[in-house]
Amino acid sequence: MIVAFDTDRLTATAAQAAAEAGRELLRWHGTRLTVRSKEGDAPVSDADLAAEHQALGILRMYTPDFGIVSEESGAVGLRDGRPTWIVDPLDGTTNYLRGLPDYAVALALIVEGRTHLSLIRFPESGEVFRAVAGQGAFRNDAPLHIGDRPPGRPLVATGFGTDGVVRGRQRSVADRLLNAGFEIREPGSASTGLCRVASGAYDGYLEFGIGVWDTVPGALLVVEAGGTVTGWGGAPFTSRHDNVVAASPAIHRELVEAGGPCPPVIPEGQA
């Protein structure tokens, strides 16, 4: 049960794992990397794998009985019912490879099907976003609170994957957002987008066709900062879905409606 956990210790473990992975990413930065394409044509580099190795080493050392689901290694030692770490050792690989700072190490702990804690670290700045269910969200040590709707058009973000069919659907979402009067951005990293919602820089973030490691860590941050998080179409958000709609309560319903049907439909002639 969650009440038996030492949440402070688990948060410290996540922080150490993210810090070690972040240091590894900085160490590899600017070196000649081997980059290959994995399923869906997404890039993966030596740095992704090295950062994952560091993060998983810490998690295995301090929580050997927990399961792990990691983007590059899949399910590692996972048994149904165990507390499970969700790990993205490098969210924003293309940004990283291009020298852009919007990439992150993201972790979350799932207990009995619910997210118990999450932590996202940005290696370039050293900023850490963290949350524990029921205990609020923080940027470093400053609490996060999503404020009132700012004046002007709402600013939301979305993402574009590498798989052709998914990209077509994501493009249709961008068109719907623009037609609905939203200003849009594409941060290149779901963790970046969700942290910006939690901190109030974006009014919302939505994306379709992504992994559990992309959605779960940032989703808890938004909820604990006072935002609203659902699946596509307003369905309850779960760690099993490949989509997320996260926003301030003031615009969440508008964003759900602008997102359209699930899965998004590619307009005729645009496939």
Secondary structure, DSSP 8 states (H G I E B T S, - for coil): -GGGS-HHHHHHHHHHHHHHHHHHHHHHTTS---EEE-GGG-EEEHHHHHHHHHHHHHHHHH-TTSEEEETTTEEES--TTS-EEEEEEEE-HHHHHTT-S--EEEEEEEETTEEEEEEEEETTTTEEEEEETTS-EEETTEE----S--SSS-EEE----SSHHHHHHHHHHHHHHHHTT-EEE--S-HHHHHHHHHHTSSSEEEEES--HHHHHHHHHHHHHTT-EEE-GGG-B--TT-SEEEEE-TTTHHHHHHHH-SSS----TT--
